[in-house]
Amino acid sequence: MNNHSIHSADRSTHLKIVLVALVAGIVVTGLGIFSRGNDDVQTARVIKAGQPTAFTSSGTSAVR
């Protein structure tokens, strides 16, 4: 029997769809985790702001 619609599908067909989706989600998650690599040391770079700078077209500085 072919179920052409999800509404007319029986319980086992719904279960198969849920299981296939679950396995696919686990595979995608696993590939995402393992494809990151093994970076044991994770460092964050800190960028500090310098002095405020104003750019004008007339050559004079504008203080805001």
C-alpha positions as CSV (number, residue, x, y, z in Angstrom):
1,M,0.0,0.0,0.0
2,N,1.4,3.4,-0.9
3,N,0.5,6.4,1.3
4,H,0.4,9.4,-0.9
5,S,-0.5,11.8,1.9
6,I,0.7,12.2,5.5
7,H,-2.9,12.5,6.5
8,S,-3.9,9.0,5.2
9,A,-0.7,7.4,6.5
10,D,-0.9,4.8,9.2
11,R,0.9,4.8,12.6
12,S,3.9,2.8,11.4
13,T,4.5,5.2,8.5
14,H,4.5,8.2,10.9
15,L,7.0,6.3,13.1
16,K,9.3,5.7,10.2
17,I,9.2,9.3,9.3
18,V,10.0,10.4,12.8
19,L,12.9,7.9,13.1
20,V,14.4,8.9,9.8
21,A,14.3,12.6,10.8
22,L,15.8,11.8,14.2
23,V,18.7,9.8,12.6
24,A,19.3,12.5,10.1
25,G,19.4,15.2,12.8
26,I,21.9,13.1,14.8
27,V,24.1,12.6,11.8
28,V,24.1,16.3,10.9
29,T,24.8,17.3,14.5
30,G,27.6,14.7,14.8
31,L,29.2,16.0,11.6
32,G,29.0,19.5,12.8
33,I,30.7,18.7,16.1
34,F,33.5,16.5,14.6
35,S,34.2,18.8,11.7
36,R,35.3,21.6,14.1
37,G,38.7,20.0,14.7
38,N,40.6,19.6,17.9
39,D,41.5,23.1,19.0
40,D,42.3,22.5,22.7
41,V,43.4,26.1,23.2
42,Q,40.8,28.7,22.5
43,T,41.9,32.2,22.9
44,A,40.0,35.5,22.5
45,R,41.7,38.5,21.1
46,V,41.1,41.8,22.9
47,I,41.1,44.9,20.8
48,K,41.3,48.2,22.7
49,A,40.0,51.4,21.3
50,G,42.5,54.2,20.6
51,Q,42.0,58.0,20.8
52,P,38.9,59.4,19.2
53,T,39.6,60.8,15.7
54,A,37.5,63.2,13.7
55,F,37.7,63.4,9.9
56,T,36.4,66.4,8.0
57,S,36.6,67.6,4.4
58,S,37.7,71.2,5.2
59,G,40.8,70.2,7.2
60,T,39.5,71.5,10.5
61,S,38.7,69.2,13.3
62,A,35.1,68.9,14.5
63,V,34.5,68.1,18.1
64,R,31.3,66.4,18.9
